[in-house]
């Protein structure tokens, strides 16, 4: 799960008792709840990451050239709001999506919509995918970025994911204009060359804040390409100068970040813990950028040694982690069906979490 989704949801729930009361009052019936999980990847509570993890699972399967379960695609399309956007999870799809509420972090959000758009495009559901892309384009902020809740204050993570989503579709004049505005937003947020070596060229969560590893890797993903990832021949980014373009300087930073930590990017919440999601996303982003083969090798090796810690196993495995790790494996030129030290079949692990 996107760590910033979790942080913001916790903050929202801590101060929004009215939202909790409303959620209890509109709890779905038993039959609706059962229907809401058929075709869903993962057995954990889907409240805060249902669409995100479903989309990442479908994108992972696409990257591995695996067939997409029809029920999984149907589950995702049923979650789409009338506007074309997605919110994190609708337990009863007969109930319309709520209006975006940035103050409560509620309603349709850019992260779910971006991942949903890419997953539906990969699944060949072009009508629904285009509706999601239109919802993103229509909610881009004046500064060129996107906030987590559609219409909320722009942040780097959401902008990186939204930018990646727009790049999944054929380029039009409007799309090119919007992607350029998003790139300028990220360039303005980037930490300057004059900062210390550990943070030079990094991205923060929001402009003016400290460097944030997950923001850097998700920003690079959007700058460099889209999902599903494809294997790209990587070249060195050593010798980067302060005058180099955004994709090169940010690739340099992510390269340094992964190699300096031995492939274990620390958590933004607890530096003593590893953020395997940021690590896997960083490897995929570098592969998409066609950069930093040494960092890709270091990062994928660390992920290969810690696959169980990141993904889990059996029906309780994390589909979002499995889908993200498949992206990293494919980008690094590794076999996702025999991955890491244990030779884990990530595709089988992912499919094993599908609810029937």
C-alpha angles and dihedrals in degrees: 000000000000102000092218091056087057095047094049094044091052091051091047095049092046091061104029110074090157090062090052092049090050091050091053092047093053099041110149123249120260092257092049091048091052092050091048091063100044106110094011118134113230135025098234122104106288096201097109104024110020098120093036095054093040091053094046090050092053091046091050092052090048091051089052091049090241123148114261115236108244092222091056093053091046091051091055096047090050090057094060117113123232088254091058092250127112133226121206095267140343110203090190112033092191086072114080120243115265122245115269110270111187092183092061096030087237136136128029114356136196096235095057091041094049094049091043091052093051093045094049091047090051090048092054094248092133097164094056091038092054091049090054091048090051090052089055094047092050093052100048108130124240090254090060097254138097131232124219093255108048106263094019126123112296120259132183097240095053091043092052093051093044091049090051089051094052090051090058089073132068110278119256130175090258093048092048090051092049094047090050090052090050091049090052090051090054092045091054091050095049116110111249129254090251094069120097121287092257094060105024111133092001124140124234126213088252130006113280095024128109123278114286120198097208091048090051095052096042090046090051090049091057094042094048103040146294144275141311090054123227128201110265127185106251127220131193121271096194117132095039114171131209090249095058120113123267098261092054097045093045091046087053091052094048089046090054092043095055097041095044091056096044089248096307110110108202122240117259088224098047119015091201090065127072121240099214091178091060090045094051092043090049092054091048092047093051090049090050089050090050090234146121108022092182093055091046090052093048094046097046091047091054090047089049091055093048104037095125092049091053104036105023122209142265125010091332093058117123111256092196091054092046092049093047093047091050088055090052093046093050092045090051092048095250128137109253090199093060103026132167133343093320095046091237118191097223092184092057091045090052095047089048090066094059113120115224 
